[in-house]
Amino acid sequence: DDKCVSHELSNVSRSQLDVLRMVAMGHSNHEIAAQRGTTVRAVEHLVKRAFNAAGVDADAPGNARVIAARQFISVAGMPFGK
């Protein structure tokens, strides 16, 4: 949350951070869309932008959602919430 601190999540917007939190909680794009009251397609775009802002390469070997979740947890701690 502190923009003066340099870490992987310092370039993400509030919406992107919220989506990364939900990804870290294990929610699917469908679940995120339902919670946010939006379409799955909108969530897919937001997840992609969040990954880009956080420096997660969605095309790299491995699971981008797991990498993003690990980044979120390492910076923000275990997510709690909705």
N, CA, C and O atoms as a Maestro MAE file, in Angstrom:
{
 s_m_m2io_version
 :::
 2.0.0
}

f_m_ct {
 s_m_title
 :::
 protein
 m_atom[328] {
  # First column is atom index #
  i_m_mmod_type
  r_m_x_coord
  r_m_y_coord
  r_m_z_coord
  i_m_residue_number
  s_m_chain_name
  s_m_pdb_residue_name
  s_m_pdb_atom_name
  i_m_atomic_number
  :::
  1 25 0.813 -1.191 0.000 1 A "ASP " " N  " 7
  2 3 0.000 0.000 0.000 1 A "ASP " " CA " 6
  3 2 0.860 1.259 0.000 1 A "ASP " " C  " 6
  4 15 0.439 2.280 -0.545 1 A "ASP " " O  " 8
  5 25 2.033 1.218 0.585 2 A "ASP " " N  " 7
  6 3 2.902 2.386 0.656 2 A "ASP " " CA " 6
  7 2 3.682 2.508 -0.644 2 A "ASP " " C  " 6
  8 15 4.531 1.669 -0.945 2 A "ASP " " O  " 8
  9 25 3.393 3.559 -1.421 3 A "LYS " " N  " 7
  10 3 4.034 3.729 -2.729 3 A "LYS " " CA " 6
  11 2 5.504 4.107 -2.616 3 A "LYS " " C  " 6
  12 15 6.211 4.093 -3.624 3 A "LYS " " O  " 8
  13 25 5.989 4.446 -1.415 4 A "CYS " " N  " 7
  14 3 7.400 4.773 -1.236 4 A "CYS " " CA " 6
  15 2 8.261 3.516 -1.140 4 A "CYS " " C  " 6
  16 15 9.476 3.571 -1.330 4 A "CYS " " O  " 8
  17 25 7.634 2.403 -0.848 5 A "VAL " " N  " 7
  18 3 8.352 1.148 -0.702 5 A "VAL " " CA " 6
  19 2 8.490 0.506 -2.079 5 A "VAL " " C  " 6
  20 15 7.541 0.483 -2.863 5 A "VAL " " O  " 8
  21 25 9.673 -0.009 -2.360 6 A "SER " " N  " 7
  22 3 9.902 -0.654 -3.655 6 A "SER " " CA " 6
  23 2 9.755 -2.159 -3.501 6 A "SER " " C  " 6
  24 15 10.543 -2.798 -2.804 6 A "SER " " O  " 8
  25 25 8.757 -2.717 -4.145 7 A "HIS " " N  " 7
  26 3 8.548 -4.154 -4.182 7 A "HIS " " CA " 6
  27 2 7.710 -4.493 -5.410 7 A "HIS " " C  " 6
  28 15 7.285 -3.599 -6.142 7 A "HIS " " O  " 8
  29 25 7.475 -5.768 -5.632 8 A "GLU " " N  " 7
  30 3 6.796 -6.223 -6.841 8 A "GLU " " CA " 6
  31 2 5.411 -5.628 -7.023 8 A "GLU " " C  " 6
  32 15 4.954 -5.478 -8.156 8 A "GLU " " O  " 8
  33 25 4.737 -5.290 -5.945 9 A "LEU " " N  " 7
  34 3 3.358 -4.817 -6.037 9 A "LEU " " CA " 6
  35 2 3.227 -3.302 -5.968 9 A "LEU " " C  " 6
  36 15 2.111 -2.786 -5.920 9 A "LEU " " O  " 8
  37 25 4.334 -2.584 -5.963 10 A "SER " " N  " 7
  38 3 4.257 -1.131 -5.819 10 A "SER " " CA " 6
  39 2 3.695 -0.439 -7.057 10 A "SER " " C  " 6
  40 15 3.339 0.738 -6.987 10 A "SER " " O  " 8
  41 25 3.604 -1.135 -8.185 11 A "ASN " " N  " 7
  42 3 3.096 -0.527 -9.419 11 A "ASN " " CA " 6
  43 2 1.666 -0.924 -9.760 11 A "ASN " " C  " 6
  44 15 1.160 -0.536 -10.812 11 A "ASN " " O  " 8
  45 25 1.006 -1.684 -8.900 12 A "VAL " " N  " 7
  46 3 -0.360 -2.125 -9.205 12 A "VAL " " CA " 6
  47 2 -1.383 -1.141 -8.646 12 A "VAL " " C  " 6
  48 15 -1.153 -0.495 -7.624 12 A "VAL " " O  " 8
  49 25 -2.505 -1.043 -9.331 13 A "SER " " N  " 7
  50 3 -3.595 -0.176 -8.877 13 A "SER " " CA " 6
  51 2 -4.370 -0.870 -7.751 13 A "SER " " C  " 6
  52 15 -4.147 -2.046 -7.465 13 A "SER " " O  " 8
  53 25 -5.269 -0.136 -7.128 14 A "ARG " " N  " 7
  54 3 -6.099 -0.731 -6.064 14 A "ARG " " CA " 6
  55 2 -6.932 -1.890 -6.603 14 A "ARG " " C  " 6
  56 15 -7.036 -2.931 -5.955 14 A "ARG " " O  " 8
  57 25 -7.525 -1.718 -7.784 15 A "SER " " N  " 7
  58 3 -8.327 -2.794 -8.387 15 A "SER " " CA " 6
  59 2 -7.463 -4.011 -8.678 15 A "SER " " C  " 6
  60 15 -7.868 -5.145 -8.423 15 A "SER " " O  " 8
  61 25 -6.284 -3.772 -9.208 16 A "GLN " " N  " 7
  62 3 -5.370 -4.870 -9.506 16 A "GLN " " CA " 6
  63 2 -4.931 -5.570 -8.224 16 A "GLN " " C  " 6
  64 15 -4.828 -6.796 -8.189 16 A "GLN " " O  " 8
  65 25 -4.674 -4.801 -7.181 17 A "LEU " " N  " 7
  66 3 -4.278 -5.382 -5.900 17 A "LEU " " CA " 6
  67 2 -5.407 -6.231 -5.323 17 A "LEU " " C  " 6
  68 15 -5.163 -7.303 -4.770 17 A "LEU " " O  " 8
  69 25 -6.639 -5.748 -5.454 18 A "ASP " " N  " 7
  70 3 -7.792 -6.496 -4.974 18 A "ASP " " CA " 6
  71 2 -7.922 -7.825 -5.718 18 A "ASP " " C  " 6
  72 15 -8.207 -8.860 -5.115 18 A "ASP " " O  " 8
  73 25 -7.711 -7.785 -7.029 19 A "VAL " " N  " 7
  74 3 -7.783 -9.008 -7.828 19 A "VAL " " CA " 6
  75 2 -6.636 -9.952 -7.458 19 A "VAL " " C  " 6
  76 15 -6.844 -11.161 -7.359 19 A "VAL " " O  " 8
  77 25 -5.445 -9.423 -7.257 20 A "LEU " " N  " 7
  78 3 -4.324 -10.275 -6.843 20 A "LEU " " CA " 6
  79 2 -4.593 -10.915 -5.486 20 A "LEU " " C  " 6
  80 15 -4.214 -12.063 -5.255 20 A "LEU " " O  " 8
  81 25 -5.245 -10.177 -4.587 21 A "ARG " " N  " 7
  82 3 -5.619 -10.739 -3.287 21 A "ARG " " CA " 6
  83 2 -6.560 -11.921 -3.477 21 A "ARG " " C  " 6
  84 15 -6.396 -12.959 -2.837 21 A "ARG " " O  " 8
  85 25 -7.550 -11.764 -4.361 22 A "MET " " N  " 7
  86 3 -8.502 -12.850 -4.611 22 A "MET " " CA " 6
  87 2 -7.837 -14.033 -5.294 22 A "MET " " C  " 6
  88 15 -8.177 -15.182 -5.013 22 A "MET " " O  " 8
  89 25 -6.892 -13.765 -6.189 23 A "VAL " " N  " 7
  90 3 -6.121 -14.849 -6.817 23 A "VAL " " CA " 6
  91 2 -5.336 -15.590 -5.734 23 A "VAL " " C  " 6
  92 15 -5.296 -16.820 -5.731 23 A "VAL " " O  " 8
  93 25 -4.718 -14.852 -4.822 24 A "ALA " " N  " 7
  94 3 -3.946 -15.467 -3.732 24 A "ALA " " CA " 6
  95 2 -4.837 -16.290 -2.806 24 A "ALA " " C  " 6
  96 15 -4.379 -17.237 -2.167 24 A "ALA " " O  " 8
  97 25 -6.117 -15.916 -2.743 25 A "MET " " N  " 7
  98 3 -7.063 -16.683 -1.925 25 A "MET " " CA " 6
  99 2 -7.563 -17.923 -2.650 25 A "MET " " C  " 6
  100 15 -8.293 -18.734 -2.079 25 A "MET " " O  " 8
  101 25 -7.163 -18.069 -3.925 26 A "GLY " " N  " 7
  102 3 -7.533 -19.256 -4.683 26 A "GLY " " CA " 6
  103 2 -8.813 -19.128 -5.485 26 A "GLY " " C  " 6
  104 15 -9.331 -20.129 -5.980 26 A "GLY " " O  " 8
  105 25 -9.335 -17.916 -5.622 27 A "HIS " " N  " 7
  106 3 -10.578 -17.719 -6.372 27 A "HIS " " CA " 6
  107 2 -10.341 -17.820 -7.872 27 A "HIS " " C  " 6
  108 15 -9.307 -17.385 -8.381 27 A "HIS " " O  " 8
  109 25 -11.300 -18.392 -8.565 28 A "SER " " N  " 7
  110 3 -11.259 -18.467 -10.026 28 A "SER " " CA " 6
  111 2 -11.715 -17.129 -10.607 28 A "SER " " C  " 6
  112 15 -12.256 -16.283 -9.894 28 A "SER " " O  " 8
  113 25 -11.492 -16.950 -11.901 29 A "ASN " " N  " 7
  114 3 -11.963 -15.727 -12.552 29 A "ASN " " CA " 6
  115 2 -13.484 -15.601 -12.443 29 A "ASN " " C  " 6
  116 15 -14.004 -14.495 -12.294 29 A "ASN " " O  " 8
  117 25 -14.200 -16.731 -12.517 30 A "HIS " " N  " 7
  118 3 -15.659 -16.704 -12.379 30 A "HIS " " CA " 6
  119 2 -16.061 -16.214 -10.984 30 A "HIS " " C  " 6
  120 15 -16.975 -15.401 -10.848 30 A "HIS " " O  " 8
  121 25 -15.384 -16.707 -9.966 31 A "GLU " " N  " 7
  122 3 -15.685 -16.284 -8.587 31 A "GLU " " CA " 6
  123 2 -15.352 -14.811 -8.385 31 A "GLU " " C  " 6
  124 15 -16.106 -14.083 -7.740 31 A "GLU " " O  " 8
  125 25 -14.229 -14.376 -8.933 32 A "ILE " " N  " 7
  126 3 -13.832 -12.970 -8.816 32 A "ILE " " CA " 6
  127 2 -14.861 -12.087 -9.501 32 A "ILE " " C  " 6
  128 15 -15.244 -11.050 -8.959 32 A "ILE " " O  " 8
  129 25 -15.315 -12.481 -10.686 33 A "ALA " " N  " 7
  130 3 -16.319 -11.711 -11.419 33 A "ALA " " CA " 6
  131 2 -17.612 -11.601 -10.600 33 A "ALA " " C  " 6
  132 15 -18.210 -10.528 -10.523 33 A "ALA " " O  " 8
  133 25 -18.031 -12.693 -10.003 34 A "ALA " " N  " 7
  134 3 -19.255 -12.669 -9.192 34 A "ALA " " CA " 6
  135 2 -19.099 -11.734 -7.999 34 A "ALA " " C  " 6
  136 15 -20.014 -10.972 -7.688 34 A "ALA " " O  " 8
  137 25 -17.959 -11.784 -7.332 35 A "GLN " " N  " 7
  138 3 -17.724 -10.922 -6.166 35 A "GLN " " CA " 6
  139 2 -17.627 -9.456 -6.552 35 A "GLN " " C  " 6
  140 15 -18.072 -8.587 -5.803 35 A "GLN " " O  " 8
  141 25 -17.052 -9.176 -7.711 36 A "ARG " " N  " 7
  142 3 -16.872 -7.791 -8.159 36 A "ARG " " CA " 6
  143 2 -18.075 -7.269 -8.927 36 A "ARG " " C  " 6
  144 15 -18.152 -6.075 -9.213 36 A "ARG " " O  " 8
  145 25 -19.020 -8.148 -9.267 37 A "GLY " " N  " 7
  146 3 -20.193 -7.737 -10.012 37 A "GLY " " CA " 6
  147 2 -19.876 -7.323 -11.434 37 A "GLY " " C  " 6
  148 15 -20.420 -6.345 -11.947 37 A "GLY " " O  " 8
  149 25 -18.992 -8.077 -12.067 38 A "THR " " N  " 7
  150 3 -18.555 -7.761 -13.429 38 A "THR " " CA " 6
  151 2 -18.519 -9.035 -14.259 38 A "THR " " C  " 6
  152 15 -18.891 -10.106 -13.779 38 A "THR " " O  " 8
  153 25 -18.079 -8.921 -15.485 39 A "THR " " N  " 7
  154 3 -18.009 -10.091 -16.352 39 A "THR " " CA " 6
  155 2 -16.687 -10.832 -16.177 39 A "THR " " C  " 6
  156 15 -15.698 -10.271 -15.708 39 A "THR " " O  " 8
  157 25 -16.696 -12.085 -16.559 40 A "VAL " " N  " 7
  158 3 -15.473 -12.886 -16.512 40 A "VAL " " CA " 6
  159 2 -14.435 -12.286 -17.450 40 A "VAL " " C  " 6
  160 15 -13.248 -12.246 -17.126 40 A "VAL " " O  " 8
  161 25 -14.876 -11.825 -18.599 41 A "ARG " " N  " 7
  162 3 -13.950 -11.216 -19.573 41 A "ARG " " CA " 6
  163 2 -13.257 -9.985 -18.973 41 A "ARG " " C  " 6
  164 15 -12.056 -9.794 -19.166 41 A "ARG " " O  " 8
  165 25 -14.006 -9.160 -18.251 42 A "ALA " " N  " 7
  166 3 -13.412 -7.980 -17.606 42 A "ALA " " CA " 6
  167 2 -12.383 -8.408 -16.565 42 A "ALA " " C  " 6
  168 15 -11.333 -7.779 -16.430 42 A "ALA " " O  " 8
  169 25 -12.682 -9.466 -15.838 43 A "VAL " " N  " 7
  170 3 -11.743 -9.979 -14.828 43 A "VAL " " CA " 6
  171 2 -10.500 -10.536 -15.507 43 A "VAL " " C  " 6
  172 15 -9.387 -10.326 -15.024 43 A "VAL " " O  " 8
  173 25 -10.671 -11.238 -16.614 44 A "GLU " " N  " 7
  174 3 -9.513 -11.768 -17.337 44 A "GLU " " CA " 6
  175 2 -8.569 -10.636 -17.747 44 A "GLU " " C  " 6
  176 15 -7.351 -10.763 -17.621 44 A "GLU " " O  " 8
  177 25 -9.129 -9.542 -18.232 45 A "HIS " " N  " 7
  178 3 -8.304 -8.393 -18.622 45 A "HIS " " CA " 6
  179 2 -7.637 -7.760 -17.396 45 A "HIS " " C  " 6
  180 15 -6.464 -7.389 -17.444 45 A "HIS " " O  " 8
  181 25 -8.387 -7.642 -16.308 46 A "LEU " " N  " 7
  182 3 -7.836 -7.046 -15.095 46 A "LEU " " CA " 6
  183 2 -6.730 -7.916 -14.508 46 A "LEU " " C  " 6
  184 15 -5.718 -7.397 -14.039 46 A "LEU " " O  " 8
  185 25 -6.912 -9.224 -14.529 47 A "VAL " " N  " 7
  186 3 -5.877 -10.150 -14.047 47 A "VAL " " CA " 6
  187 2 -4.623 -10.009 -14.908 47 A "VAL " " C  " 6
  188 15 -3.508 -9.950 -14.390 47 A "VAL " " O  " 8
  189 25 -4.814 -9.954 -16.217 48 A "LYS " " N  " 7
  190 3 -3.668 -9.804 -17.122 48 A "LYS " " CA " 6
  191 2 -2.914 -8.506 -16.838 48 A "LYS " " C  " 6
  192 15 -1.684 -8.506 -16.777 48 A "LYS " " O  " 8
  193 25 -3.644 -7.394 -16.664 49 A "ARG " " N  " 7
  194 3 -2.994 -6.111 -16.353 49 A "ARG " " CA " 6
  195 2 -2.316 -6.149 -14.984 49 A "ARG " " C  " 6
  196 15 -1.241 -5.577 -14.801 49 A "ARG " " O  " 8
  197 25 -2.946 -6.821 -14.029 50 A "ALA " " N  " 7
  198 3 -2.357 -6.939 -12.687 50 A "ALA " " CA " 6
  199 2 -1.059 -7.743 -12.746 50 A "ALA " " C  " 6
  200 15 -0.068 -7.375 -12.117 50 A "ALA " " O  " 8
  201 25 -1.068 -8.833 -13.497 51 A "PHE " " N  " 7
  202 3 0.143 -9.640 -13.643 51 A "PHE " " CA " 6
  203 2 1.249 -8.815 -14.290 51 A "PHE " " C  " 6
  204 15 2.394 -8.849 -13.838 51 A "PHE " " O  " 8
  205 25 0.913 -8.075 -15.344 52 A "ASN " " N  " 7
  206 3 1.912 -7.233 -16.014 52 A "ASN " " CA " 6
  207 2 2.470 -6.189 -15.065 52 A "ASN " " C  " 6
  208 15 3.684 -5.991 -15.011 52 A "ASN " " O  " 8
  209 25 1.608 -5.520 -14.317 53 A "ALA " " N  " 7
  210 3 2.052 -4.483 -13.381 53 A "ALA " " CA " 6
  211 2 2.919 -5.061 -12.272 53 A "ALA " " C  " 6
  212 15 3.835 -4.400 -11.783 53 A "ALA " " O  " 8
  213 25 2.625 -6.302 -11.874 54 A "ALA " " N  " 7
  214 3 3.380 -6.950 -10.800 54 A "ALA " " CA " 6
  215 2 4.637 -7.646 -11.326 54 A "ALA " " C  " 6
  216 15 5.415 -8.194 -10.546 54 A "ALA " " O  " 8
  217 25 4.837 -7.626 -12.648 55 A "GLY " " N  " 7
  218 3 6.020 -8.257 -13.219 55 A "GLY " " CA " 6
  219 2 5.913 -9.757 -13.361 55 A "GLY " " C  " 6
  220 15 6.929 -10.446 -13.461 55 A "GLY " " O  " 8
  221 25 4.678 -10.279 -13.370 56 A "VAL " " N  " 7
  222 3 4.472 -11.717 -13.536 56 A "VAL " " CA " 6
  223 2 4.309 -12.005 -15.020 56 A "VAL " " C  " 6
  224 15 3.410 -11.471 -15.668 56 A "VAL " " O  " 8
  225 25 5.178 -12.847 -15.552 57 A "ASP " " N  " 7
  226 3 5.119 -13.214 -16.965 57 A "ASP " " CA " 6
  227 2 4.162 -14.388 -17.121 57 A "ASP " " C  " 6
  228 15 4.482 -15.516 -16.748 57 A "ASP " " O  " 8
  229 25 2.984 -14.111 -17.677 58 A "ALA " " N  " 7
  230 3 1.963 -15.145 -17.832 58 A "ALA " " CA " 6
  231 2 2.390 -16.236 -18.806 58 A "ALA " " C  " 6
  232 15 1.822 -17.328 -18.789 58 A "ALA " " O  " 8
  233 25 3.382 -15.962 -19.656 59 A "ASP " " N  " 7
  234 3 3.839 -16.943 -20.638 59 A "ASP " " CA " 6
  235 2 5.071 -17.727 -20.179 59 A "ASP " " C  " 6
  236 15 5.527 -18.634 -20.875 59 A "ASP " " O  " 8
  237 25 5.600 -17.379 -19.021 60 A "ALA " " N  " 7
  238 3 6.785 -18.081 -18.506 60 A "ALA " " CA " 6
  239 2 6.390 -19.477 -18.023 60 A "ALA " " C  " 6
  240 15 5.225 -19.734 -17.720 60 A "ALA " " O  " 8
  241 25 7.377 -20.372 -17.957 61 A "PRO " " N  " 7
  242 3 7.079 -21.707 -17.429 61 A "PRO " " CA " 6
  243 2 6.542 -21.609 -15.998 61 A "PRO " " C  " 6
  244 15 6.967 -20.757 -15.217 61 A "PRO " " O  " 8
  245 25 5.630 -22.470 -15.685 62 A "GLY " " N  " 7
  246 3 5.019 -22.457 -14.358 62 A "GLY " " CA " 6
  247 2 3.633 -21.850 -14.418 62 A "GLY " " C  " 6
  248 15 3.162 -21.459 -15.486 62 A "GLY " " O  " 8
  249 25 2.996 -21.773 -13.297 63 A "ASN " " N  " 7
  250 3 1.635 -21.261 -13.207 63 A "ASN " " CA " 6
  251 2 1.672 -19.798 -12.768 63 A "ASN " " C  " 6
  252 15 2.079 -19.494 -11.647 63 A "ASN " " O  " 8
  253 25 1.252 -18.904 -13.643 64 A "ALA " " N  " 7
  254 3 1.297 -17.467 -13.348 64 A "ALA " " CA " 6
  255 2 0.450 -17.113 -12.124 64 A "ALA " " C  " 6
  256 15 0.820 -16.222 -11.359 64 A "ALA " " O  " 8
  257 25 -0.674 -17.794 -11.929 65 A "ARG " " N  " 7
  258 3 -1.530 -17.507 -10.768 65 A "ARG " " CA " 6
  259 2 -0.804 -17.857 -9.464 65 A "ARG " " C  " 6
  260 15 -0.925 -17.140 -8.470 65 A "ARG " " O  " 8
  261 25 -0.062 -18.945 -9.473 66 A "VAL " " N  " 7
  262 3 0.691 -19.341 -8.277 66 A "VAL " " CA " 6
  263 2 1.819 -18.342 -8.022 66 A "VAL " " C  " 6
  264 15 2.060 -17.949 -6.880 66 A "VAL " " O  " 8
  265 25 2.504 -17.936 -9.079 67 A "ILE " " N  " 7
  266 3 3.584 -16.952 -8.939 67 A "ILE " " CA " 6
  267 2 3.033 -15.641 -8.394 67 A "ILE " " C  " 6
  268 15 3.622 -15.046 -7.492 67 A "ILE " " O  " 8
  269 25 1.906 -15.190 -8.936 68 A "ALA " " N  " 7
  270 3 1.284 -13.944 -8.467 68 A "ALA " " CA " 6
  271 2 0.836 -14.072 -7.021 68 A "ALA " " C  " 6
  272 15 1.006 -13.139 -6.236 68 A "ALA " " O  " 8
  273 25 0.269 -15.210 -6.662 69 A "ALA " " N  " 7
  274 3 -0.171 -15.434 -5.283 69 A "ALA " " CA " 6
  275 2 1.016 -15.400 -4.321 69 A "ALA " " C  " 6
  276 15 0.933 -14.800 -3.249 69 A "ALA " " O  " 8
  277 25 2.107 -16.037 -4.701 70 A "ARG " " N  " 7
  278 3 3.308 -16.029 -3.855 70 A "ARG " " CA " 6
  279 2 3.849 -14.611 -3.674 70 A "ARG " " C  " 6
  280 15 4.263 -14.233 -2.578 70 A "ARG " " O  " 8
  281 25 3.843 -13.827 -4.763 71 A "GLN " " N  " 7
  282 3 4.289 -12.435 -4.660 71 A "GLN " " CA " 6
  283 2 3.406 -11.653 -3.705 71 A "GLN " " C  " 6
  284 15 3.899 -10.923 -2.845 71 A "GLN " " O  " 8
  285 25 2.093 -11.810 -3.861 72 A "PHE " " N  " 7
  286 3 1.163 -11.091 -2.995 72 A "PHE " " CA " 6
  287 2 1.417 -11.449 -1.536 72 A "PHE " " C  " 6
  288 15 1.527 -10.568 -0.684 72 A "PHE " " O  " 8
  289 25 1.510 -12.738 -1.257 73 A "ILE " " N  " 7
  290 3 1.686 -13.202 0.123 73 A "ILE " " CA " 6
  291 2 3.028 -12.728 0.692 73 A "ILE " " C  " 6
  292 15 3.108 -12.361 1.864 73 A "ILE " " O  " 8
  293 25 4.074 -12.736 -0.130 74 A "SER " " N  " 7
  294 3 5.392 -12.307 0.378 74 A "SER " " CA " 6
  295 2 5.396 -10.823 0.717 74 A "SER " " C  " 6
  296 15 6.122 -10.407 1.619 74 A "SER " " O  " 8
  297 25 4.602 -10.011 0.016 75 A "VAL " " N  " 7
  298 3 4.574 -8.579 0.262 75 A "VAL " " CA " 6
  299 2 3.506 -8.190 1.277 75 A "VAL " " C  " 6
  300 15 3.755 -7.396 2.183 75 A "VAL " " O  " 8
  301 25 2.307 -8.762 1.115 76 A "ALA " " N  " 7
  302 3 1.158 -8.319 1.915 76 A "ALA " " CA " 6
  303 2 0.767 -9.284 3.018 76 A "ALA " " C  " 6
  304 15 -0.038 -8.936 3.882 76 A "ALA " " O  " 8
  305 25 1.319 -10.489 3.005 77 A "GLY " " N  " 7
  306 3 0.924 -11.487 3.992 77 A "GLY " " CA " 6
  307 2 -0.259 -12.294 3.480 77 A "GLY " " C  " 6
  308 15 -0.763 -12.056 2.382 77 A "GLY " " O  " 8
  309 25 -0.689 -13.246 4.286 78 A "MET " " N  " 7
  310 3 -1.815 -14.083 3.895 78 A "MET " " CA " 6
  311 2 -3.071 -13.230 3.764 78 A "MET " " C  " 6
  312 15 -3.385 -12.436 4.651 78 A "MET " " O  " 8
  313 25 -3.792 -13.399 2.646 79 A "PRO " " N  " 7
  314 3 -4.994 -12.586 2.434 79 A "PRO " " CA " 6
  315 2 -6.168 -13.059 3.266 79 A "PRO " " C  " 6
  316 15 -6.351 -14.255 3.488 79 A "PRO " " O  " 8
  317 25 -6.944 -12.122 3.712 80 A "PHE " " N  " 7
  318 3 -8.180 -12.383 4.423 80 A "PHE " " CA " 6
  319 2 -9.249 -11.551 3.748 80 A "PHE " " C  " 6
  320 15 -8.923 -10.551 3.108 80 A "PHE " " O  " 8
  321 25 -10.460 -11.908 3.861 81 A "GLY " " N  " 7
  322 3 -11.524 -11.090 3.285 81 A "GLY " " CA " 6
  323 2 -12.633 -11.903 2.705 81 A "GLY " " C  " 6
  324 15 -12.854 -13.057 3.073 81 A "GLY " " O  " 8
  325 25 -13.324 -11.281 1.795 82 A "LYS " " N  " 7
  326 3 -14.546 -11.841 1.198 82 A "LYS " " CA " 6
  327 2 -14.307 -13.196 0.604 82 A "LYS " " C  " 6
  328 15 -15.231 -13.804 0.063 82 A "LYS " " O  " 8
  :::
 }
 m_bond[327] {
  # First column is bond index #
  i_m_from
  i_m_to
  i_m_order
  :::
  1 1 2 1
  2 2 3 1
  3 3 4 2
  4 3 5 1
  5 5 6 1
  6 6 7 1
  7 7 8 2
  8 7 9 1
  9 9 10 1
  10 10 11 1
  11 11 12 2
  12 11 13 1
  13 13 14 1
  14 14 15 1
  15 15 16 2
  16 15 17 1
  17 17 18 1
  18 18 19 1
  19 19 20 2
  20 19 21 1
  21 21 22 1
  22 22 23 1
  23 23 24 2
  24 23 25 1
  25 25 26 1
  26 26 27 1
  27 27 28 2
  28 27 29 1
  29 29 30 1
  30 30 31 1
  31 31 32 2
  32 31 33 1
  33 33 34 1
  34 34 35 1
  35 35 36 2
  36 35 37 1
  37 37 38 1
  38 38 39 1
  39 39 40 2
  40 39 41 1
  41 41 42 1
  42 42 43 1
  43 43 44 2
  44 43 45 1
  45 45 46 1
  46 46 47 1
  47 47 48 2
  48 47 49 1
  49 49 50 1
  50 50 51 1
  51 51 52 2
  52 51 53 1
  53 53 54 1
  54 54 55 1
  55 55 56 2
  56 55 57 1
  57 57 58 1
  58 58 59 1
  59 59 60 2
  60 59 61 1
  61 61 62 1
  62 62 63 1
  63 63 64 2
  64 63 65 1
  65 65 66 1
  66 66 67 1
  67 67 68 2
  68 67 69 1
  69 69 70 1
  70 70 71 1
  71 71 72 2
  72 71 73 1
  73 73 74 1
  74 74 75 1
  75 75 76 2
  76 75 77 1
  77 77 78 1
  78 78 79 1
  79 79 80 2
  80 79 81 1
  81 81 82 1
  82 82 83 1
  83 83 84 2
  84 83 85 1
  85 85 86 1
  86 86 87 1
  87 87 88 2
  88 87 89 1
  89 89 90 1
  90 90 91 1
  91 91 92 2
  92 91 93 1
  93 93 94 1
  94 94 95 1
  95 95 96 2
  96 95 97 1
  97 97 98 1
  98 98 99 1
  99 99 100 2
  100 99 101 1
  101 101 102 1
  102 102 103 1
  103 103 104 2
  104 103 105 1
  105 105 106 1
  106 106 107 1
  107 107 108 2
  108 107 109 1
  109 109 110 1
  110 110 111 1
  111 111 112 2
  112 111 113 1
  113 113 114 1
  114 114 115 1
  115 115 116 2
  116 115 117 1
  117 117 118 1
  118 118 119 1
  119 119 120 2
  120 119 121 1
  121 121 122 1
  122 122 123 1
  123 123 124 2
  124 123 125 1
  125 125 126 1
  126 126 127 1
  127 127 128 2
  128 127 129 1
  129 129 130 1
  130 130 131 1
  131 131 132 2
  132 131 133 1
  133 133 134 1
  134 134 135 1
  135 135 136 2
  136 135 137 1
  137 137 138 1
  138 138 139 1
  139 139 140 2
  140 139 141 1
  141 141 142 1
  142 142 143 1
  143 143 144 2
  144 143 145 1
  145 145 146 1
  146 146 147 1
  147 147 148 2
  148 147 149 1
  149 149 150 1
  150 150 151 1
  151 151 152 2
  152 151 153 1
  153 153 154 1
  154 154 155 1
  155 155 156 2
  156 155 157 1
  157 157 158 1
  158 158 159 1
  159 159 160 2
  160 159 161 1
  161 161 162 1
  162 162 163 1
  163 163 164 2
  164 163 165 1
  165 165 166 1
  166 166 167 1
  167 167 168 2
  168 167 169 1
  169 169 170 1
  170 170 171 1
  171 171 172 2
  172 171 173 1
  173 173 174 1
  174 174 175 1
  175 175 176 2
  176 175 177 1
  177 177 178 1
  178 178 179 1
  179 179 180 2
  180 179 181 1
  181 181 182 1
  182 182 183 1
  183 183 184 2
  184 183 185 1
  185 185 186 1
  186 186 187 1
  187 187 188 2
  188 187 189 1
  189 189 190 1
  190 190 191 1
  191 191 192 2
  192 191 193 1
  193 193 194 1
  194 194 195 1
  195 195 196 2
  196 195 197 1
  197 197 198 1
  198 198 199 1
  199 199 200 2
  200 199 201 1
  201 201 202 1
  202 202 203 1
  203 203 204 2
  204 203 205 1
  205 205 206 1
  206 206 207 1
  207 207 208 2
  208 207 209 1
  209 209 210 1
  210 210 211 1
  211 211 212 2
  212 211 213 1
  213 213 214 1
  214 214 215 1
  215 215 216 2
  216 215 217 1
  217 217 218 1
  218 218 219 1
  219 219 220 2
  220 219 221 1
  221 221 222 1
  222 222 223 1
  223 223 224 2
  224 223 225 1
  225 225 226 1
  226 226 227 1
  227 227 228 2
  228 227 229 1
  229 229 230 1
  230 230 231 1
  231 231 232 2
  232 231 233 1
  233 233 234 1
  234 234 235 1
  235 235 236 2
  236 235 237 1
  237 237 238 1
  238 238 239 1
  239 239 240 2
  240 239 241 1
  241 241 242 1
  242 242 243 1
  243 243 244 2
  244 243 245 1
  245 245 246 1
  246 246 247 1
  247 247 248 2
  248 247 249 1
  249 249 250 1
  250 250 251 1
  251 251 252 2
  252 251 253 1
  253 253 254 1
  254 254 255 1
  255 255 256 2
  256 255 257 1
  257 257 258 1
  258 258 259 1
  259 259 260 2
  260 259 261 1
  261 261 262 1
  262 262 263 1
  263 263 264 2
  264 263 265 1
  265 265 266 1
  266 266 267 1
  267 267 268 2
  268 267 269 1
  269 269 270 1
  270 270 271 1
  271 271 272 2
  272 271 273 1
  273 273 274 1
  274 274 275 1
  275 275 276 2
  276 275 277 1
  277 277 278 1
  278 278 279 1
  279 279 280 2
  280 279 281 1
  281 281 282 1
  282 282 283 1
  283 283 284 2
  284 283 285 1
  285 285 286 1
  286 286 287 1
  287 287 288 2
  288 287 289 1
  289 289 290 1
  290 290 291 1
  291 291 292 2
  292 291 293 1
  293 293 294 1
  294 294 295 1
  295 295 296 2
  296 295 297 1
  297 297 298 1
  298 298 299 1
  299 299 300 2
  300 299 301 1
  301 301 302 1
  302 302 303 1
  303 303 304 2
  304 303 305 1
  305 305 306 1
  306 306 307 1
  307 307 308 2
  308 307 309 1
  309 309 310 1
  310 310 311 1
  311 311 312 2
  312 311 313 1
  313 313 314 1
  314 314 315 1
  315 315 316 2
  316 315 317 1
  317 317 318 1
  318 318 319 1
  319 319 320 2
  320 319 321 1
  321 321 322 1
  322 322 323 1
  323 323 324 2
  324 323 325 1
  325 325 326 1
  326 326 327 1
  327 327 328 2
  :::
 }
}
